[in-house]
Amino acid sequence: MFLASIRANQLFIPVMALFAALSPVEPAAAASLPTGADLKAAGWQQLTLPGKSPTRFAGRSDGAIEVRASDSASFLYFDVSGKSQNARYLTWRWRVEQAPAPSDLTQKGADDRPLALHVWFPERSGERDPWELLSGAVAWAFDVPVPGKVLTYVWGGQAERGDYLANPYLEDDGMMVVLRPGDAPKGQWFEETIDFAADFEMAFGYSPPPAAYVAVSADCDDTMGTSMALIADIMLIARLKSED
């Protein structure tokens, strides 16, 4: 594992760099991810997992994406390769109405969560082994993304807000950041702003390439639980107004 559970106050990057939204800011050079009642028409696609029932994603008239999981797990993803060339921040709002019991996100088979937002990056040139190249070719043939590096921003689990956790499924290629722990208030909107470029460099040791995809997921397949959540106003930002 490239990274054990790390407290935010033990990192070289201050928490302020991770949670850049501690004070309201006006975004500059922003690109919003479209939503609407027809998510497929808006450009979103679903990635299902072998042997898993899919989570249900539905667009709403208010612009939010409704995410319902019941003994299920899957991803809803959007290709941001044309929007992310200069972006280093993501902002969004999210809300959880129902959640499974908080679990240990670092353990395979016990890592359920009601909501997560992922940033998927292409693999750095020269890092892929033959199996990864074959997987990439299969993915291209079936129009399915195979991300290289992954940052996952989580609502749920037993860890505390600001904790950085190794992704148990991705070894050296994934990091999770807890933005809202499993006991965060339900039925309330929260706004987030994250500096994913800083998180990437801290986790993987080099500056990130432009992000390839942004994905949303909910995972309740391990505890056979149920969750219902909303996410809205997902936006890529090159700089914050406060930086002008």
Residue pairs with C-beta under 8 A, 6 or more apart in sequence:
1 166
1 171
1 172
2 166
2 171
2 172
2 173
2 175
2 203
2 204
3 164
3 165
3 166
3 175
3 203
4 166
5 106
5 159
5 163
5 164
5 165
5 166
6 163
6 164
6 165
7 160
7 162
7 163
7 164
8 15
8 18
8 162
8 163
8 164
9 15
9 162
11 164
11 202
12 202
13 198
13 199
13 202
15 162
16 22
17 195
17 198
18 162
18 177
18 194
18 195
18 198
18 199
19 162
19 179
19 192
19 193
19 194
20 89
20 193
20 194
20 195
20 240
21 91
21 191
21 192
21 193
23 242
25 193
25 240
25 241
25 242
26 240
26 241
27 89
27 91
27 235
27 237
27 240
27 241
28 237
28 238
28 239
28 240
28 241
28 243
28 244
29 86
29 237
29 238
29 239
30 235
30 236
30 237
30 238
31 80
31 83
31 84
31 87
31 235
31 236
31 237
32 233
32 234
32 235
32 236
33 78
33 80
33 83
33 214
33 234
33 235
33 236
34 42
34 43
35 42
35 44
35 59
35 60
35 63
35 64
35 65
35 232
36 42
36 59
36 63
37 59
37 60
37 61
38 59
39 57
39 58
39 59
39 65
39 76
42 59
43 78
43 79
44 57
44 76
44 77
44 78
45 76
45 77
45 78
46 54
46 57
46 74
46 75
46 76
46 77
47 74
47 75
47 76
47 77
47 144
47 145
47 215
48 54
48 74
49 73
49 74
52 72
52 73
52 74
52 221
53 70
53 71
53 72
53 73
53 221
54 72
54 73
54 74
55 67
55 68
55 69
55 72
55 73
55 74
55 76
55 217
55 218
55 219
55 220
56 66
56 67
56 68
56 69
56 72
57 65
57 66
57 67
57 68
57 76
57 216
58 65
58 66
58 68
59 65
59 66
60 66
60 230
62 232
63 232
63 233
64 230
64 231
64 232
65 76
65 216
65 230
65 231
65 232
66 228
66 229
66 230
67 76
67 114
67 115
67 216
67 217
67 218
67 227
67 228
67 229
67 230
67 231
68 218
68 226
68 227
68 228
68 229
69 114
69 218
69 219
69 220
69 221
69 225
69 226
69 227
70 220
70 225
70 226
70 227
71 220
71 221
71 224
71 225
71 226
72 218
72 220
72 221
73 217
73 218
73 219
73 220
73 221
74 217
75 118
75 215
75 216
75 217
76 215
76 216
76 217
77 118
77 120
77 145
77 213
77 214
77 215
77 216
78 213
78 214
78 215
79 145
79 212
79 213
80 87
80 211
80 212
80 213
80 214
80 236
81 210
81 211
81 212
81 213
83 236
84 210
84 211
84 212
84 236
85 210
86 238
87 210
87 211
87 236
87 237
87 238
88 195
88 196
88 197
88 198
88 237
88 238
88 239
89 193
89 194
89 195
89 196
89 197
89 236
89 237
89 238
89 239
89 240
90 117
90 119
90 153
90 192
90 193
90 194
90 196
90 214
90 234
90 235
90 236
90 237
91 191
91 192
91 193
91 194
91 233
91 234
91 235
91 237
92 117
92 191
92 192
92 231
92 232
92 233
92 234
92 235
93 189
93 190
93 191
93 192
93 231
93 232
93 233
94 115
94 117
94 155
94 180
94 189
94 190
94 192
94 229
94 230
94 231
94 232
95 187
95 188
95 189
95 190
95 229
95 230
95 231
96 114
96 115
96 155
96 156
96 180
96 184
96 186
96 187
96 227
96 228
96 229
97 186
97 187
97 228
97 229
97 230
98 114
98 186
98 226
98 227
98 228
98 229
99 113
99 114
99 155
99 156
99 182
99 186
99 225
99 227
99 229
100 112
100 113
100 114
100 156
100 220
100 223
100 225
100 226
100 227
101 112
101 182
101 223
101 225
102 156
102 157
102 158
102 181
102 182
102 183
103 110
103 111
103 112
103 113
103 156
103 157
103 158
103 182
103 222
103 223
104 110
104 111
104 157
104 158
105 111
105 113
105 154
105 156
105 157
105 158
105 159
105 165
105 168
105 176
105 178
106 165
106 166
106 168
107 168
108 168
108 169
109 222
110 222
110 223
111 157
111 168
111 219
111 222
112 156
112 219
112 220
112 221
112 222
112 223
112 225
112 227
113 154
113 155
113 156
113 157
113 182
113 218
113 219
113 227
114 155
114 156
114 218
114 220
114 227
114 228
114 229
115 154
115 155
115 156
115 216
115 217
115 218
115 227
115 229
115 231
116 152
116 153
116 154
116 155
116 156
116 176
116 216
116 217
116 218
116 219
117 152
117 153
117 214
117 215
117 216
117 231
117 234
118 150
118 151
118 152
118 153
118 213
118 214
118 215
118 216
118 217
119 150
119 151
119 153
119 196
119 200
119 211
119 213
119 214
120 145
120 147
120 148
120 149
120 150
120 211
120 212
120 213
120 214
120 215
121 147
121 148
121 149
121 150
121 151
121 200
121 208
121 209
121 210
121 211
121 212
122 147
122 148
122 209
122 212
123 132
123 148
123 149
124 148
124 149
124 206
124 209
127 148
128 136
132 146
135 146
136 146
138 144
139 145
139 146
145 212
145 213
147 212
147 213
148 173
149 173
149 174
149 200
149 203
149 204
149 208
150 167
150 170
150 173
150 174
150 175
151 174
151 175
151 176
151 177
151 196
151 199
151 200
151 203
152 167
152 174
152 175
152 176
152 177
153 176
153 177
153 179
153 192
153 194
154 176
154 177
154 178
154 179
154 180
155 179
155 180
155 184
155 229
156 180
156 181
156 182
157 165
157 178
157 181
157 182
158 181
158 182
159 165
159 178
159 181
160 178
160 181
161 178
161 179
161 180
161 181
161 184
162 177
162 178
163 177
163 178
164 175
164 176
164 177
164 178
164 203
165 175
165 176
165 177
165 178
166 174
166 175
166 176
167 173
167 174
167 175
167 176
175 199
175 203
177 194
177 199
179 192
179 194
180 190
184 190
193 237
193 240
196 208
196 211
197 207
197 208
200 207
200 208
201 207
201 208
211 236
214 234
214 236
216 231
218 227
218 229
220 226
220 227
